[in-house]
Amino acid sequence: MKLYDYILSPSCYKVRLMAAILGIKLEIRSVDFHPGAEHRGPELLALNPAGSIPILEDGDLVLTESSAMLAYLAASGAPEWLGQGSPQETARVQQWLSFSHRLTANLGSARLHEMLLRPGDIKALQAQGIAALRELEAGLFEQGERGMRFLAASRPTIADIACFPYVALAPDGGITLDPYPSIRLWMRAIRSLPGFIEMPGIHRLHELKPDPHPAGET
Ligand SMILES: N[C@@H](CCC(=O)N[C@@H](CS)C(=O)NCC(=O)O)C(=O)O
């Protein structure tokens, strides 16, 4: 499977993260997103006329939506990540996958504005981002009341992977995560999943181990 990828793209990171957790090897084709705007050049527009990345190619299958890529990886390697344990779970996964695209539009655009000086009404984008974070906080709090740590179930699904990167990088767009305790707990749970990988700005949950050679001892 070949991923057209940009290291600083949260949408590309979703796919890298899902593949790493599932142990699926990806062939990475780096795209010069900035400053080269290679995703809007003829080679990539022929693959994705929408002019966005990620793009995932597997044989004659070409996917241009990250949610579809997450579903494809899960269906190929670990169908339990699709979250189809009950009708409620299936519905919640779909609900949060749709929600994740709103995060791209508000938190993602705020980040592009702040990092790449993209035009846009930053105050409006931040207000929309904060409204979405409040919705997510409430959803996670309700899940906690049901005894579930993740968005759709007691175990993680593709919905968690779809929502996590733009939320974790919200501070890049000038939006603090301090007011959202349920979101912060959820992010810790994701960052401690086996197979978790980092991207610039999103770190692994480091295990604090005692120093094997305390100062003064030999
Ligand atoms: N629908 C796409 C959207 C992904 C997206 O917004 N990608 C950004 C990079 S993170 C992009 O390519 N934007 C085009 C641009 O800003 O020129 C998905 O979720 O896969």
The ligand as a Tripos MOL2 file, in Angstrom:
@<TRIPOS>MOLECULE
LIG
   20    19     1     0     0
SMALL
NO_CHARGES

@<TRIPOS>ATOM
      1 N1        -11.0210   14.8280    2.8960 N.3       1 LIG1
      2 C1         -9.6630   14.7630    3.1700 C.3       1 LIG1
      3 C2         -9.1490   16.0970    3.6490 C.3       1 LIG1
      4 C3         -7.7190   16.0180    4.0500 C.3       1 LIG1
      5 C4         -7.0990   17.3970    4.1350 C.2       1 LIG1
      6 O1         -7.7370   18.4000    4.4750 O.2       1 LIG1
      7 N2         -5.8090   17.4150    3.8200 N.am      1 LIG1
      8 C5         -5.0770   18.6450    3.8040 C.3       1 LIG1
      9 C6         -3.7000   18.4210    4.3760 C.3       1 LIG1
     10 S1         -3.7880   18.0650    6.1260 S.3       1 LIG1
     11 C7         -4.9410   19.1020    2.3720 C.2       1 LIG1
     12 O2         -4.4830   18.3460    1.5350 O.2       1 LIG1
     13 N3         -5.3520   20.3430    2.0960 N.am      1 LIG1
     14 C8         -5.1960   20.9240    0.7930 C.3       1 LIG1
     15 C9         -4.6300   22.2860    0.8990 C.2       1 LIG1
     16 O3         -4.6480   22.8680    2.0040 O.co2     1 LIG1
     17 O4         -4.1340   22.8070   -0.1150 O.co2     1 LIG1
     18 C10        -9.3680   13.6260    4.1520 C.2       1 LIG1
     19 O5         -9.7800   13.6410    5.3190 O.co2     1 LIG1
     20 O6         -8.7060   12.7230    3.7060 O.co2     1 LIG1
@<TRIPOS>BOND
     1     1     2 1
     2     2     3 1
     3     2    18 1
     4     3     4 1
     5     4     5 1
     6     5     6 2
     7     5     7 1
     8     7     8 1
     9     8     9 1
    10     8    11 1
    11     9    10 1
    12    11    12 2
    13    11    13 1
    14    13    14 1
    15    14    15 1
    16    15    16 2
    17    15    17 1
    18    18    19 2
    19    18    20 1
@<TRIPOS>SUBSTRUCTURE
     1 LIG1         1 GROUP 0 **** ****
